Amino acid sequence: MVSEQIVIRDITQSDFDDWARLWRAYLAFYETDVPSNVYETTFHRLLSNDPHEFNGRIAVTPEGNAVGLVHFLFHRHGWKIENVCYLQDLFADPEYRGRGVGRALIEEVYRSADAEGASSVYWLTQDFNHTARNLYDRVAQLTPFIKYQRG
């Protein structure tokens, strides 16, 4: 399994091109794209030390190739005293799927949540995302919630 060789680390300024390539592929999977200023703003937020901003990690091979990313955010919850963690974006390069990259990224979010005292980690995916759901079913519990959204 490749995951033992993959390094999960904070995203740095020098990762912009690799991060943008991976995030662009992630957004394409969901049949969407965002303007270039959103890429720039999101990347800037990922580099911020503000505890209210997003956190980002990147998965890198021993050769230095970026093969995955994860974005997550800590926030308050009305039913709990401690913050919770929302995992917003998770992507593994298709060539590395099934080789432990996604799991390693999720486990890094779990470690970060534990370190921050966040009582839970949650995320959303589309019901037809069967490849990812095979992993999610092994590392988390499916909830009965349905998402509603304005606009």
N, C-alpha and C positions, 0 to 999 in steps of 0.2 A: 504494500500500500504506500502511496506517495506521501500521505499526510505527514509522516515522520520527517520527511525531507523538506517540506514546505515551511517557510518562516512566515509567521503572521506578525506584522509590525505596524506601528503608527504610520499614517500617510505623511509624507514630507513634501516640501515645496518642489523638490526635484522629481516627484512622482506625477506631476500634472499630466503629461502626455499619456503615460500608461493608464493612469486613473481615468482620464477622459475616454480613452479607447474602450476600457472595460465598462464604464458607465454608459457610454453610447450603445454598446452591445446589449447591456441590460435593458435600457429603455426601448431599443428596437424589438426585443423579445415581447415587450408589452405594447408594441405597435404605437410608440409615441416618441417624441423628441422634444427637446427644449431649446430655447434660443441660447446663443453663445454666452450672453450675460448671466444666464442661470448657471451654466457650467462654472464660470468664473466666481460667481457669488457663492455657490455651494462649496467649491473647493476652498475658498477663503474661510468659510465657516468651519470646514473640517479641520483647518489648521489653527483655529482660534483656541485659546485656552479658557474661553468663557464656559463655565459649567452648564449654561443654558443652551449652548449650541450643540450641533451634531458632532459626533465622534466618528472617526473613520480608521479602518485598518485595511491593509493590503496584503495579499498572499503572494509570496515570491519564491520561486524555485532556487535551488542552490546556484544555478547559473545566472540568477538575477532577473529572470523573466517574471513579470507581474501576471498572475493567473487568476486572481480573484479579488473581490472587494466586499466590504460590509460597511454600512452606515447605521448608526444608532443614536438614540437620544434619551436622556433621563428626564422625567417630568413628574410632577405631582399627580396624585390620584385622590379623588374625593373620598374613597373608602379606606384609605390607608394613611398612616403617618409618614412612612418612608416613600421615597420616589419609586417609580417603576421604570422599566427600560423598554422603549419601542425600537425594534429592529426594523428599519424602514427599507433598506436595500441590501440584497445579498446576491452576489453573482460569482459564478465560477466559469472560467473559460470553457467552452464546450469540449475542448480536447482534454480537459482535466476533470470532467464530471465523472462521478463514480469512483474517484481516486482519493477522496477524503478532504478535498479543499473546502467544500461547503460546510462539512462537519467541523473542521478546524476553525473556520471563521465563526460559526455559531458558538463553539466552545469558548472562543476568545471573548465574545460578547457576554457569555455566561460568567466568565472570570471577571470581566470588567464590572458587571452588575453586582456580583458578590463583593468586590472590592469597594464599591460605592454604597453598599447596603441596600441595594434595590431588591425588593421582595419578589419581583417577577419580571420576566422578559416575554414580550409578545410580538407577533407580527401578523401580517396579512399576506395571502397569496390568492391567485385566481384558482377556481375549482379545477380547471383543466390543466394546471401545471403539475402533471403527474410525476415527472422526474423529481422535481423538488419535493413534492409531497411524500414521496417514498422516503426521503431523508427526514423530513419534518415529523413524520409519524414515528420515527425511531428516537428522536431527540426531544420531543415535546408532546403535549396533549392537544388534540383538536377540540376546539370549543364550539358551542352551538350558536355563537353570535353571527349575525348577518350585518354587513356594513351598509349604511345609508349615507348619502352625500348630497349636499346642496351643489348644484351647478356642475 
